[in-house]
Amino acid sequence: MATDEAFALTVLSEIASIPTAPLHEEGVAAYVARFLRHIGLPFQVDPFGDLIATYRHGDTSPPVALVAHLDHPGLEIAAVGPGHQAQANLLGGVPPACFDRPVRAMVMSDGKLSPATVVGYDVSPATGRVASLTLECTGRIRAGDFGIFDLPGFQREGEEASLRAADDLAGVAVVLLALKEIAALSLDGAFFGVFTRAEEIGLVGAALVAQQQILPPESIVVSLECSRELPGAQPGSGPVIRVGDRTRAFHPEGEALLLSARERIPDVPVQRQLMSGGTCEATAFGAAGYRTTGVALPLINYHNVGPDYVIAPERINIRDFLGAVALLVAAAEAVAAPRPIASAVTLQQRVQQHVGRLRETASTFQAL
């Protein structure tokens, strides 16, 4: 059951057009909730605002959880004044050099966006990161409002999609589309869609979901992320089975599931790489004892950092996006009908082929 491209891109464009920032993800969360209700999947909201959708059919194990985060780097108004100025905190990792020139922004206040411009910044001597931003604002704003970069929400340019926030709204779209197909196919198994908050300020929502043990302890957790393009993980060459992130390697059983899924879709290009450009939510779940793996979409202009540190839209390849949906659905099918990975079978065959000779010649080495 192939993903309908037009429908998939409609979902992506709708999600990507919603303003979001760490601690201010309610717009995207509302979209996710509507989508889940439409496809008939129940969900719960934990005490911290994270959403967990559940699909169950039959008694196949292990459970698989698909995780994506609802936020993207943005800013939060800390103080207003004097005049039309305001001070803001940067929420998420954007280098100071991006603010060496004025940066257009939009501030969300009382449900409306008003134009603003970042005209200055301070850097923390301790961390080298942006400590505060100075804005010139045109509308009425107040402390606690949040802001986004003034970029188009979604534009298609040939085989690429340009988004204000591909990371991780494209991941959210992939999870929703995969859950829709899993439900439509009535696949056997238990599958969860986990939509977390405050990832960009330290994997906070994912860590809280993991600590609460909302997911069964035997679950395989698959983190969906847009991650900086690297050699061996190029846009247009397929979604990436993520061996690990900057912080840690992921669990071999999780990767085995995705490798088995790749075998099921031979016409869909799928890459495999250690994506060391950042830390993703698999690390938070791994620290809590879950078996983890990841799927990444190679990302151009990671965190909106374009050439020469000019703020620019993030860009992903549309084939990679659709391929990620296909890979997750294939993983769900593989759970219901597991089979060994070809590379693992080959290794065992080689062991059996040579074990006798090794045993026969071991006496020389035992005398060392």
Summary of the structure (lengths in Angstrom):
residues: 368
radius of gyration: 22.4
end to end distance: 60.0
largest distance: 86.6
contacts: 1316
relative contact order: 0.17
helix: 36%
strand: 31%
